[in-house]
Amino acid sequence: MATFTERMAPVLVLWLAVFLSGTWAVDKGNFKTCDQSSFCKRQRALKPGESPYRALLETMELTNTRLTLQLINDNNKVRLLLELYRLQGNMTRVKINELKPLKPRYEVPDVLIREPPTEPLSLLSQDENGVVLSLGAESQRVILSARPFRLDIMEGRDVVMSLNSRGLLAFEHLRMRKDTSQADPEAEKKEEAEPETQPEAAKEEEKDEAGMWEETFKSHTDSKPNGPSAVSLDFSLPGVEHVYGIPEHADTLRLKTTENGDPYRLYNLDVFQYELYNPMALYGAVPVMLAHNAQRTTGIFWLNAAETWVDISSNTAGKTVFGKMLDYVQGSSETPQTDVRWISESGIIDVFIMLGPTPKDIFSQYASLTGTQAFPPLAAVGYHQCRWNYNDQEDVAAVDAGFDEHDIPYDYIWLDIEHTDGKRYFTWDPHKFATPKEMLQGLMDKKRKMVAIVDPHIKVDCNYKIHNEIRSRSFYIKNKDGGDYEGWCWPGSAGYPDFTRTDMRDWWASMFAYDQYEGSMENLYTWNDMNEPSVFNGPEVTMHKDAMHGAWEHRDVHNLYGFYVHMATAEGLIQRSGGVERPFVLTRAFFAGSQRYGAVWTGDNAAEWEHLKISIPMCLSLGLVGISFCGADVGGFFKSPNTELLVRWYQTGAYQPFFRAHAHLDTPRREPWLFGPENTALIREAVRQRYTLLPYWYLQFYNAHRTGEPIMRPLWVEYPQDPATFALEDEFLIGRDLLVHPVTEEGARGVTAYLPGKDELWFDVHTFQKHNGAQSLYIPVTMSSIPVFQRGGSIIPRKIRVRRSSSCMTHDPYTLYVALNPQRTAEGELYIDDGHTFNYEKEFIHRRLSFASNLLSSVNLAPDAQFSTRSWIERIVILGASKPSKVILKTDDGQESQVEFDFDASMSVLTVRKPGMNAGADWSLMLQ
Amino acid sequence: MKLLFSCSLLLFITAACLSGSASSRKLRGISSSYKRFYRERRSFLCIDGSRVIPFEQVNDDYCDCEDGSDEPGTSACPRGRFYCTNLGFRPHYIPSSRVNDGICDCCDASDEYNSHARCQNSCWNLGQKERAYVEGQMRTLDEGLQLKQQLIEEGVLLWREKQAQLRELQQVAEDLQIKLEEHRRRKQEAEQNLKALEAGHTRVRRQNSSESTFRLLDSNNDGSLSVEELQEKLVLVQEEELLLSEEEAVALMGGGRQMDLPMFQQSLWDVLNTEERVKIRGSVDAEDPHLKAADTAAEREASSLKKVEEAYDTISMEISDLRTKLAIDYGPDWEFLFLNSQCYKLSVYEYTYTLCPFNQVTQESAAGTEVSLGSPLAPLPEMASATIARAAVMIMEWRKTLA
């Protein structure tokens, strides 16, 4: 240990030097390009052409649930097994593995919520060239061509998607190392036994290339004992010019073509000061891509947890708008097409093709595979105040008091790594946080909560209980030589628990029990950082790929690590309350399915306008692939924002799902009241707007939890046929009904918002000014402006009595904002539950509010559910109304009463005064 | 008259009691100075004058007035405020949003009249504590004032003492100045005298002495100088104690080992007279008693001048030191003068901090490394005395912790 420390000290010093040197950009040299990643380089060297793979139709087996057949590579005679499933909900699953791999190849567990239910496939026709299978109704078919092998998914006469049409299917079969295979008589015997599958002659043609059996990046050597194992497949998308998804990248919402640079990389990495607008890998990876055009939306889910690169090319990418127009006029244009190619370092090909056809179909299809957004406690939808670090208990108390003094609501105050006793998670600094329960009780008295960080790297210290238990249970990830893997992180030398193990995760979860996690209470929640995992002295600041998780290499599971940490932590928070309370856990690393365990944020951004801007496409991209609970550090993590940027960031963050301010240790303090009374007022107003809308936000989370639809969504999701929306990323929708165009330009005097929908009306939520849809609207702005519009035809519930925290507002009355569309109708929902337990599964209020023919009524959508509320309806504001002569309220006991109202003729706003009915009751309101 | 008044008062009280809860609801959350706005009438005028509403709508849990004045006792208005009467303690306003939020804000529990929060009236206890605290503060303040008075007296005395010291030093310096001039003059005279004598002597030597010098050097009187003779009689001016080396002697004789008179007059004689590097052992100057006396006198004058100069410099430095110290702002009545030249220590975790007011602050870690944290109270004449006062308070607290 001592010698290790000594050996590592210079590394740490060097690292600190880099850290403190203040060069404000990622050091790209620390991270691999495709050329520096040997499998990517090898695979990318393959050019489109005729595929060497041939389908052996005589091996085809078709059962009720699946089709299997063998593929053979005519170059090396290695056989693959293709499995094809038709899944419920209009999806097709294509699985390709080696027919007889030398040893098993990794298949990703735990990400799918269940084995996806299948539907029968039927054979439509077959000849020596291939087979045609029916995908159920709607004339959807799969054509499997034998020579060369390719799959085409058809709808009527149109090709929706083709697989291996460019011949880039590649499967690096597992093989014996040449120098060892000669000396291994067992292996030779095997070859003799199966001469027809692997003839000697064919095998000798294959040459070892550099990097196949060992690869070095900077000072790190990857031993690669299993040799090359990459897989790759291409997908063609005719008629598609817009593809989205595959987060996490600091890039535009609409993915770019990658022909002139590196592919998009998916490899969870702790990137120090990441750069914007490029395809470099970041903290999380969701291998899901959406393809969209005005007719159809499709999706590709590439279920592989190894390092993955995605190439995108397009036949229209180089063309100017004018060129495209010319093509169109001359009718000479080839169909626009986007080609995509996925390359992974190991594992198998297991791909889910989601056939839509609408964006919402895609969300429900993907949700049926990996689950939906965890339904958070209501408080977590409020405002979070974080900083690295709040120094001690007095500091926490002072900041808490500051919010009261300045009348700004908040729900959670956060503690970063400095709260621990020497970066030993689950402990408290004995001087600075000597009485954590006292502190937590103080917050609880104000109905507020706290989040403390728990990272997965565990200090190697024989006086640390957590470390001793993990070591004694042999729960640590092992290095290639079988010892406990040790890396350098915040505490110095650290071990990394093997979260891929169920027993490890169970044990970890048990550590959150109140009697295990000393100083914890029910209002303490958790934050998982550094779970890529971050290893300061590892290759690319992460773990060595040849580290071992039982039988599997870290290479196979890398992108799953953060997912599992998040899963185990969320489970711990559930268990500590006996399964009663909903957890809230924030994670930095994630994978497909991470939405089931809580929130994510976009990592260590910077206090720059460009970072504010990119928070929108980054969270939109995550929402498209199921991860709705997304936010960026308000104010920017690195550097110090000027007040204008800080205010604008609060205004933007108030309208994004996860709303947390955070700041680096070295930056000056930036609590909302430190920038003069004017700016305090601006920030207060932004946070208050968030709190008035909490009923609407909470409803969005409930719907995301039920349907998998994103909360923060690109406009094209709701207006899929309007190409003007396809690349918009400076504005977004919350649910269907609120359109937000935050001000993200320094010194802005105005913004131009696109209001979609040619038959829509949009109402400015602040002025109630009415605007027509399908127009670009210039909106002059001042420092207090947050351009937000409510869609005509919607009803939005708010609570306008903003209090200290969301819990303080539980029993408050609602105000309903009814915005009429041109048909003078509107619809909305109201959802109420206890706000923090799993009882919502049975105990809740869910009502449909609808306005038509001058009658506004509340109808129970969940008659079987039981919940009662003290909340009532205090006000109804109808936008775009005409003046009634009287307003009559009819309650469920049949009583009718006249209600007072106020009418503003200049804005056509009718305000119904204090109708007073219970929010959970049936009622109707008649305008006469 | 008096009776009539009492009766009407009684009637009013009865009426108030009869009207019961409605009236108390109307008056909830209002300070006595604002009660005039809420006199029961048919209508209520929002305090900002913006609107008239029926009086029933005051405190009916719905916000009608832009300024929130119709709902002083509920949480209905976003910009409203609620008055905690807090009988027995201090009254104060809270934002309306804290009314019935389940958290006890007013010590009289008046803000949580319709919530599940179990608030107890703690105003009397708080008042007691507050009064005790204020009394304590008063005592401390009195003690502090006494202490301050004492420090002022000490400070004034010390200040006067230092001023007197300064004046004394200045007097001494003036005396020294006069002495200094006298000594400078005397030294100059002695030096002039010496110079004149030396000039005469040198001329005599030049005319008469080449033969006599030759003879002096020619120890064995053989009419020729040898290497040994030169080594015996000549020395280097800087190193009188050392013998000339043979090589040096040979060099002085122009490379030969013998030298006769004519040769001596042409070469070595000039060297001895013009170049001041070689001289005859025991120095020919000693020969002239006048010269010697003049020389001694000059030396004596120089050394006494030097002594006076040193004394003057010392005094000047003391004066300058004292002036710098006196230029520091020790507060309007010199109450912080006593802090000068004192140091205080405080241990925080592994660090020991040493604060020497008007001088410097250092931080010493347990490992022994000392870091200067600057001189926050260093001689900064423009430093506001308020800052010093704050520092002094800190120091007093510091002292308390030490005690």
Interface residues (C-beta under 8 A of the other chain):
Chain A: D407 H431 D445 K446 K447 I800 R801 V802 R803 R804 S807 C808 M809 D812 E874 R875 R913 K914
Chain B: D60 D61 Y62 D64 S75 A76 P78 P95 S96 S97 R98 D101 G102 I103 Y349
